Amino acid sequence: MNSIINERIAALRAHIAKENIQAFIIPSTDPHLSEYVAPHWQSREWISGFTGSAGTVVVTAKEAGLWTDSRYFLQADRQIEGTGIALYKEMLPETPSIPAFLSSLLQKGDTVGIDGKMFSADEVQHLQRELRQSGIHVKSIADPMQLLWSDRPAMPLAPAFVYDTKYAGKSFTEKLSAVRKKMKAASAESLLLSALDEIAWLLNIRGSDVHCNPVVVSYLLIERYEIHCFIQPQKVTAELASYFKANGISIHGYKEIEDYLSNTHAESILVNPVKTNYAIYSAICPACRIINGTSPIALLKAVRNEQEIIGIHAAMQRDGIALVRFLKWLEEAVPAGRETEISVDRKLHEFRAAQPLYMGESFDTIAGYKEHGAIIHYEATPETDVALKPEGFLLLDSGAQYLDGTTDITRTIALGNLTEEEKLDYTLILKGHIALAMAVFPEGTRGAQLDVLARMPIWQQHMNYLHGTGHGVGHFLNVHEGPQSIRMNENPIPLQPGMITSNEPGVYKAGSHGIRTENLVLTVPAGKGMFGNYLKFETITLCPICRKGIIKELLTAEEIKWLNKYHQTVYEKLAPDLNNDEREWLKEACKAIITK
């Protein structure tokens, strides 16, 4: 594989040399700046061999580098070994930024090439500002992969479908009315949408264009009296065409978006330069006033309506049943010695697929045994697959797409004997998880203000994790969504009632073990108090937390009370739908921790 990667990089170097370009940048995204992308746009993976979801490759005449975050340090190091690509670990003080890297290697007057469809307008403007200081230019060129990638997968053409209002909770016309009110408040005559989950949410449509993310590759332009959807014609079924017609939505070819924008007669257009690619942004008619701002849909989508909340509770109930059946099977199967990381992944899929309204995984399951658990986004392959033994930890991060909700859960499961270090780390992460779950906070609180609660127990032991503590989760949509988050980085969006966010602190020790405990939480009112209203989290995931790794003496009475109450809730909600053997297993798994 390394020789193939070397050949691909050499071909790219030859191509950009003909274009008189001294460096080329390849990100991980698509024209919609998605986190997860269809195979057609996985150019960064093709050029580097690195399969993680986040990363950027930079190629110059003599150097090549991959920038990625802490979730993928170990994986990336292994996958790019021998390719001549250097690994640059983001967020570490010694790691140069991409502009700094390029400025150190290129000469004044040199040019850095990009495919303008793969970068946001905001990113390009930032890159231009940074490199201009060194006299380096940025030039958008046609995608080199069109010539170099001979067996490139086709664009996704699977048909889209209408998402029933009984699951969505609100009709398209109700949502459109709310969006147009926001447009009017922003003095915007039109609104351009590029983010696939925002389009799917607003139109109440879903698809299968991106693995595990039920979105539809398209653009949407909302004008004062008209709505225009830019989509591949193969995706529009008779049902969808009828639905669009009934709702006054005009259909255009997917590639017609730039021409349409360049000829728009709208006086103003609201565009999010962070979520709109540079090529599309640059195509907007100069006579049309661009209003840079966030899309109103991001926040409307993140705050669940009443029916969506009912739906996610129902989905969690069914997901919990599948997980209990799986955990019982796992406990009985591991001692036999025939199970591996891949086999347990398949077994978990079987249990979930048997549940009503199941539509697939919400992301590829992470089943990391022992040291593989330290690879944050590990995915077992036939080459890396290992047998499970009745010892150590199995980190299992998984989720499902149901028609009435999306789930995401991580459990670190003790398969047998543990070291004292493993027990300590497991208990500290549990303490952080519980601290965040119990948080009560005033309206207006941002995730960055709460993040410390989850980290403090391991900070006190001089440990940390570099991923976020919490991300938003879509409703039969992307498992990662904004605008809210819980992380060290500042995010101006406050947590609001109706938002669903993950709670997932972790710790990862290379070559030894990884630990993460994750539930989803719903932000709910907590009552009035000094200076206004207060909020809290309702934990909505229903699955026992493994008690075998807990050092009970390190938990406070309040923490034990929370854990016992959570397990009581899990048992009460799931037991009625289980058979006698499953119920007995769950009763033991949810057994209260007794304090003196």
C-alpha positions in Angstrom: 0.0 0.0 0.0 2.8 2.4 0.8 4.2 2.2 -2.7 0.8 3.0 -4.1 0.5 6.1 -1.9 4.0 7.2 -3.0 2.9 6.8 -6.6 -0.3 8.9 -6.0 1.7 11.7 -4.3 4.2 11.7 -7.1 1.4 12.0 -9.7 -0.1 14.9 -7.7 3.2 16.6 -7.6 3.6 16.3 -11.3 0.1 17.7 -11.9 0.5 20.8 -9.7 3.9 21.4 -11.2 2.2 21.7 -14.6 -0.2 24.2 -13.1 2.8 26.2 -11.7 1.6 25.5 -8.1 4.1 24.8 -5.4 1.8 23.1 -2.8 -1.7 21.6 -2.7 -4.0 21.1 0.3 -6.5 18.2 0.5 -9.0 18.3 3.3 -11.4 15.6 4.4 -14.7 17.1 3.4 -17.1 17.5 0.4 -18.7 20.5 -1.3 -21.1 20.7 1.7 -18.2 20.8 4.2 -19.6 17.6 5.8 -17.7 15.7 8.6 -18.5 12.4 7.0 -18.5 12.2 3.2 -19.6 9.9 0.4 -16.8 7.8 -1.2 -16.7 10.1 -4.2 -15.2 12.8 -2.1 -12.7 10.8 0.0 -9.7 12.3 -1.7 -7.7 12.7 1.4 -8.0 9.1 2.2 -7.1 8.1 -1.4 -4.0 10.3 -1.4 -2.7 9.3 2.0 -4.1 5.9 3.1 -5.4 7.5 6.4 -9.0 6.4 6.9 -10.0 8.7 9.8 -12.9 11.1 9.4 -10.8 14.2 10.2 -7.5 15.3 8.7 -5.8 17.5 6.1 -3.0 16.5 3.8 -0.5 19.1 2.4 1.8 18.2 -0.4 4.7 20.3 -1.6 7.4 19.5 -4.1 9.5 17.6 -1.5 7.4 17.4 1.7 4.0 16.0 2.7 2.2 16.2 5.9 -1.0 15.1 7.6 -2.7 17.2 10.2 -5.2 15.4 12.4 -6.6 15.6 16.0 -6.0 13.5 19.1 -8.7 11.0 18.2 -6.5 9.7 15.4 -2.9 10.2 16.6 -2.2 6.5 17.0 -4.3 5.4 13.9 -2.7 8.0 11.6 0.8 7.2 12.8 0.3 3.5 11.9 -1.5 4.1 8.6 0.9 6.6 7.0 4.1 4.8 8.1 6.4 4.5 5.1 4.5 6.8 2.9 6.8 9.8 3.3 3.9 11.7 4.9 4.8 13.3 8.2 2.2 13.4 11.0 1.4 16.7 12.6 -0.6 16.4 15.8 -3.2 19.2 16.1 -3.6 21.1 19.4 -0.1 20.3 20.6 2.1 23.4 21.2 5.0 22.1 19.0 2.7 21.5 16.0 2.9 24.2 13.3 -0.3 25.4 11.7 -0.7 24.6 8.0 0.0 28.3 7.0 3.1 28.3 9.2 4.3 25.0 7.6 3.8 26.4 4.1 5.4 29.7 4.9 8.5 27.9 6.2 8.9 25.9 3.0 7.7 28.1 0.1 9.2 31.2 -1.4 7.7 34.7 -1.9 5.6 34.6 -5.0 4.8 30.9 -4.8 1.3 29.6 -5.1 -0.7 27.2 -2.9 -3.5 25.3 -4.8 -6.8 24.3 -3.4 -10.1 23.0 -4.8 -12.4 25.8 -3.9 -15.4 23.4 -3.5 -13.6 21.7 -0.6 -13.0 24.7 1.6 -15.4 27.1 3.3 -15.3 30.7 2.3 -14.1 31.5 5.8 -11.2 29.0 5.6 -10.0 30.4 2.3 -10.1 34.0 3.5 -8.1 33.0 6.6 -5.6 31.1 4.5 -5.2 34.0 2.2 -4.6 36.4 5.1 -2.0 34.1 6.7 0.0 33.4 3.6 -0.2 36.9 2.2 2.2 37.9 5.0 4.8 35.7 3.4 4.0 36.8 -0.1 2.4 33.5 -1.0 -0.7 33.3 -3.1 -3.8 31.0 -2.9 -5.3 29.7 -6.1 -8.5 27.7 -6.6 -8.1 25.1 -9.4 -10.2 22.3 -10.8 -10.1 19.2 -8.7 -6.9 17.2 -9.6 -8.6 14.0 -8.5 -10.8 14.1 -11.6 -7.7 13.2 -13.6 -5.6 11.3 -11.1 -8.1 9.0 -9.4 -8.9 6.6 -12.3 -11.3 4.4 -10.3 -13.0 7.1 -8.4 -16.5 6.2 -7.1 -19.4 8.0 -8.7 -21.4 10.6 -7.0 -24.2 9.2 -4.8 -27.4 8.8 -6.8 -29.6 6.8 -4.4 -33.2 8.1 -4.3 -34.3 10.3 -1.4 -37.5 9.9 0.5 -40.0 12.0 2.4 -39.7 11.8 6.2 -43.0 11.4 7.9 -44.2 14.3 10.0 -45.3 11.8 12.7 -41.5 11.4 13.4 -40.3 14.9 12.5 -42.9 16.5 14.7 -43.4 19.6 12.5 -44.3 19.8 8.8 -42.1 21.5 6.2 -44.4 24.5 6.0 -44.3 25.0 9.8 -40.5 24.9 9.7 -40.3 27.2 6.7 -42.5 29.7 8.4 -40.1 29.8 11.4 -37.1 30.1 9.0 -38.6 33.0 7.1 -39.2 34.9 10.3 -35.5 34.6 11.1 -34.7 35.7 7.6 -36.9 38.8 8.0 -35.2 39.6 11.3 -31.8 39.4 9.5 -33.1 41.6 6.7 -32.3 38.8 4.2 -34.4 38.4 1.1 -32.9 35.0 0.4 -31.1 32.2 2.3 -28.5 29.8 0.9 -28.2 26.3 2.5 -25.3 24.0 1.9 -25.2 21.9 5.1 -26.8 18.5 4.2 -28.4 18.0 7.6 -30.0 21.4 7.6 -31.5 20.8 4.2 -32.8 17.3 5.2 -34.3 18.7 8.5 -36.0 21.7 6.8 -37.5 19.8 3.9 -38.4 16.7 6.0 -36.5 14.4 3.6 -33.9 11.7 4.2 -31.6 9.6 2.0 -28.6 7.3 2.1 -25.9 9.4 0.4 -23.4 9.4 3.3 -22.6 6.2 5.2 -24.5 6.2 8.5 -25.8 9.7 7.9 -29.3 9.8 6.3 -28.8 13.0 4.3 -29.4 13.9 0.6 -26.6 15.6 -1.4 -28.2 18.9 -2.5 -28.3 22.7 -2.1 -31.3 24.8 -1.1 -32.1 28.4 -1.9 -35.0 30.0 -0.1 -36.2 33.2 -1.7 -38.9 35.6 -0.6 -41.6 33.7 -2.5 -39.8 30.7 -4.1 -37.8 27.8 -3.0 -35.2 26.1 -5.2 -33.6 22.7 -4.6 -30.5 21.7 -6.6 -30.3 18.0 -6.7 -29.3 15.1 -9.0 -32.4 14.1 -11.0 -31.9 10.4 -10.3 -32.6 11.1 -6.6 -36.0 12.5 -7.2 -38.7 9.8 -7.1 -42.2 10.3 -8.2 -43.3 10.6 -4.6 -40.6 13.2 -3.9 -41.4 15.2 -7.0 -45.1 15.3 -6.0 -44.1 16.3 -2.5 -41.9 19.1 -3.8 -44.5 20.4 -6.2 -47.2 20.4 -3.4 -44.9 22.5 -1.3 -43.8 24.9 -4.0 -40.3 23.7 -4.3 -38.6 24.0 -7.7 -36.2 21.3 -8.8 -32.9 22.2 -10.5 -29.8 20.1 -11.5 -27.2 19.8 -8.7 -24.5 21.5 -10.8 -26.7 24.5 -11.7 -26.3 26.1 -8.3 -23.3 28.4 -9.3 -25.0 29.7 -12.5 -28.2 30.3 -10.6 -26.4 32.3 -7.9 -24.4 34.3 -10.4 -27.7 35.5 -12.0 -29.8 35.9 -8.9 -32.0 39.0 -8.8 -32.3 38.9 -5.0 -31.1 42.1 -3.3 -29.6 40.3 -0.3 -28.7 36.7 0.6 -27.9 35.3 4.1 -24.9 32.9 3.8 -22.9 31.2 6.5 -19.3 31.5 5.3 -18.2 28.7 7.6 -20.7 26.3 6.1 -20.6 27.4 2.4 -17.8 26.4 0.1 -15.6 29.1 -1.5 -16.6 28.3 -5.1 -20.3 28.6 -4.3 -19.8 31.7 -2.2 -17.7 33.4 -4.9 -20.3 32.7 -7.5 -23.0 34.9 -5.9 -23.9 37.9 -8.1 -21.8 41.0 -7.1 -25.0 43.0 -7.1 -26.5 40.8 -4.4 -25.6 42.0 -0.9 -24.1 39.1 1.1 -25.1 38.9 4.7 -22.6 36.8 6.5 -24.2 35.0 9.4 -25.1 31.6 10.9 -28.0 29.7 9.4 -31.2 30.0 11.5 -31.8 26.3 10.9 -28.8 25.2 13.1 -30.5 26.3 16.3 -34.0 25.5 15.2 -32.9 22.0 14.5 -31.0 21.5 17.7 -33.9 22.3 20.0 -36.2 19.3 19.8 -39.9 19.7 19.5 -42.3 17.7 21.7 -42.7 14.8 19.2 -39.0 14.5 18.6 -38.5 14.2 22.4 -41.1 11.5 22.6 -39.4 9.8 19.7 -35.9 9.8 21.1 -37.2 8.4 24.4 -38.8 5.5 22.5 -35.7 4.9 20.4 -33.6 4.8 23.6 -35.9 2.3 25.1 -35.5 -0.1 22.1 -31.8 0.6 21.9 -31.5 -0.2 25.5 -33.2 -3.6 25.0 -30.8 -4.4 22.2 -27.8 -3.4 24.3 -28.9 -5.4 27.4 -29.3 -8.5 25.2 -25.9 -7.9 23.7 -24.2 -7.4 27.0 -25.7 -10.5 28.5 -24.6 -12.5 25.4 -21.1 -10.9 25.6 -20.6 -11.9 29.3 -21.5 -15.5 28.4 -19.6 -15.7 25.1 -16.2 -14.3 26.0 -15.0 -17.1 28.3 -15.5 -19.6 25.4 -12.7 -17.8 23.6 -14.2 -17.6 20.2 -15.1 -13.9 20.0 -13.1 -11.1 18.5 -13.6 -7.3 18.1 -15.2 -7.9 14.7 -17.5 -10.6 15.8 -18.9 -8.6 18.7 -19.5 -5.7 16.3 -21.5 -8.0 14.1 -23.5 -9.4 17.1 -24.4 -6.0 18.4 -25.7 -5.1 14.9 -27.9 -8.3 15.0 -29.5 -7.2 18.2 -30.1 -3.7 17.1 -31.4 -4.7 13.6 -34.1 -6.8 15.3 -35.6 -3.7 16.8 -38.6 -1.9 15.2 -37.9 1.3 13.1 -34.2 0.4 12.9 -32.5 2.0 9.9 -28.8 1.2 10.4 -25.8 2.3 12.5 -25.3 6.0 13.3 -21.6 5.5 12.8 -19.2 2.6 12.5 -18.9 0.7 15.8 -15.7 1.2 17.7 -14.9 -2.1 19.5 -11.4 -1.7 20.9 -10.0 -4.4 23.2 -7.2 -3.5 25.6 -4.6 -1.3 23.9 -6.9 -0.8 20.9 -9.2 1.1 23.2 -6.6 3.8 23.4 -7.1 4.4 19.6 -10.0 6.8 20.1 -11.7 6.1 16.7 -10.4 2.6 16.3 -12.1 0.4 13.7 -11.2 -3.3 13.7 -10.1 -4.8 10.4 -9.1 -8.4 9.5 -5.5 -7.3 9.9 -6.0 -5.7 13.4 -8.8 -7.9 14.8 -7.9 -9.6 18.1 -9.6 -12.3 20.2 -11.3 -11.2 23.4 -10.1 -12.8 26.6 -11.7 -12.8 30.1 -9.4 -10.0 31.2 -9.0 -6.3 30.7 -11.4 -3.7 29.1 -13.4 -3.7 25.9 -14.3 -0.1 24.8 -17.5 -0.2 22.8 -18.7 3.0 21.2 -21.8 2.5 19.0 -25.1 4.0 17.9 -28.1 3.4 15.8 -30.4 5.3 13.4 -34.1 4.7 14.1 -36.9 6.5 12.3 -37.7 8.2 15.6 -34.2 9.1 16.8 -30.5 8.7 16.7 -28.5 7.0 19.5 -24.8 7.2 20.5 -23.4 5.3 23.6 -20.1 4.2 24.9 -19.5 1.5 27.5 -16.1 0.4 28.8 -16.7 -3.2 29.8 -14.5 -5.3 32.2 -14.2 -8.7 30.6 -12.3 -10.1 33.6 -9.4 -9.2 35.9 -8.2 -5.6 35.8 -5.1 -3.8 36.9 -5.2 -1.2 39.7 -4.4 1.4 37.1 -7.3 0.4 34.9 -9.6 0.5 37.9 -8.4 3.9 39.0 -8.8 5.4 35.5 -12.2 3.9 35.0 -13.4 5.3 38.3 -12.0 8.8 37.6 -13.8 8.9 34.3 -17.0 7.7 35.9 -16.7 10.5 38.5 -16.3 13.1 35.7 -19.3 11.6 33.8 -21.5 11.8 36.9 -20.4 15.3 37.8 -21.5 16.6 34.4 -24.7 14.5 34.5 -25.6 16.2 37.8 -24.9 19.7 36.7 -27.4 22.5 37.4 -26.7 25.8 35.7 -28.3 29.1 34.9 -29.8 29.9 31.5 -27.2 31.2 29.1 -24.5 28.8 30.3 -22.2 27.6 27.5 -20.7 24.1 27.1 -17.2 25.4 27.7 -18.3 26.6 31.2 -19.4 23.0 32.1 -16.6 21.1 30.5 -14.3 21.3 33.5 -16.8 19.2 35.6 -16.0 16.1 33.5 -12.3 16.7 33.4 -11.5 17.7 37.0 -11.1 14.1 38.4 -8.4 13.3 35.8 -6.9 16.7 35.8 -6.1 16.2 39.4 -4.1 13.2 38.4 -2.3 15.2 35.6 -4.3 13.4 32.9 -6.5 14.8 30.1 -8.2 14.0 26.8 -8.1 16.3 23.8 -11.5 15.5 22.2 -14.7 17.3 23.2 -16.8 16.1 26.2 -20.1 16.5 24.4 -21.5 17.0 20.9 -25.0 17.5 19.7 -26.8 14.5 18.1 -29.3 14.8 15.3 -32.9 13.4 15.0 -32.6 10.5 12.5 -29.8 12.6 11.2 -26.0 13.1 11.7 -24.7 11.6 15.0 -22.5 14.7 15.3 -24.3 18.1 15.0 -24.1 21.6 16.4 -24.4 24.3 17.2 -24.0 23.4 20.9 -21.0 21.5 22.3 -19.3 20.8 25.6 -15.6 21.1 25.2 -12.6 23.2 26.3 -12.8 25.4 23.2 -15.1 28.4 23.6 -18.4 28.1 21.8 -20.8 31.1 22.1 -24.0 28.9 21.8 -25.6 28.4 25.2 -27.3 25.2 26.1 -31.1 25.4 25.8 -34.0 23.2 26.8 -34.6 20.6 24.2 -31.0 20.2 23.1 -29.6 16.7 23.1 -25.8 16.4 23.8 -23.4 13.6 24.6 -21.6 13.3 27.9 -18.4 11.3 27.2 -15.2 12.0 29.1 -12.4 9.5 28.5 -8.7 8.7 29.1 -6.4 6.9 26.6 -3.0 5.3 27.4 -1.2 4.1 24.3 -0.2 0.4 24.4 -2.3 -0.2 27.5 -6.0 0.7 27.5 -8.7 3.3 26.7 -11.7 4.2 28.8 -14.8 6.3 27.9 -18.3 6.4 29.4 -20.9 8.0 27.3 -24.6 8.7 27.7 -26.8 11.2 25.8 -28.4 14.0 27.9 -31.4 16.2 27.3 -31.3 19.8 28.6 -34.4 20.5 30.6 -35.7 23.2 33.0 -34.6 23.0 36.6 -36.7 25.8 38.0 -36.3 29.4 39.0 -33.6 30.7 41.2 -31.4 33.7 41.9 -31.2 36.0 38.8 -33.4 33.8 36.6 -34.1 30.3 35.4 -31.9 27.3 35.8 -31.4 24.2 33.7 -30.1 20.6 34.2 -29.5 17.5 32.2 -31.8 14.5 32.0 -29.8 11.4 31.1 -31.8 9.6 28.4 -29.6 6.7 27.4 -30.8 3.5 29.0 -28.0 0.9 29.5 -26.2 -0.3 32.7 -22.8 1.1 33.4 -20.3 -1.7 34.1 -19.7 -1.8 37.9 -16.8 -4.2 37.9 -14.1 -1.6 37.4 -15.3 0.8 40.1 -13.3 1.6 43.1 -16.2 2.2 45.4 -14.1 4.1 48.0 -13.3 6.8 45.5 -17.0 7.7 44.9 -18.7 10.2 47.1 -22.1 9.4 48.6 -23.7 11.7 46.1 -22.0 10.0 43.1 -23.1 6.6 44.4 -26.7 7.9 44.8 -26.7 9.2 41.2 -25.4 5.8 39.9 -27.9 3.8 41.9 -30.8 6.0 40.8 -29.7 5.8 37.2 -29.5 2.0 37.3 -32.9 1.8 39.0 -34.3 3.9 36.1 -32.6 1.6 33.6 -34.1 -1.5 35.2 -37.6 -0.1 35.6 -37.8 1.1 32.0 -36.2 -2.0 30.3 -37.2 -4.9 32.4 -40.9 -5.2 31.2 -39.7 -5.9 27.6 -37.2 -8.6 28.6 -37.6 -12.3 29.2 -37.0 -13.8 32.6 -33.3 -14.7 32.0 -32.6 -11.2 30.5 -34.5 -9.6 33.4 -32.4 -11.4 36.0 -29.2 -10.5 34.2 -30.2 -6.8 34.1 -31.3 -6.9 37.8 -27.7 -8.0 38.7 -26.1 -5.5 36.4 -28.2 -2.7 37.9 -27.7 -3.8 41.5 -27.2 -0.9 43.9 -23.8 -0.1 45.3 -24.2 -0.3 49.1 -22.5 2.3 51.3 -21.7 1.9 55.0 
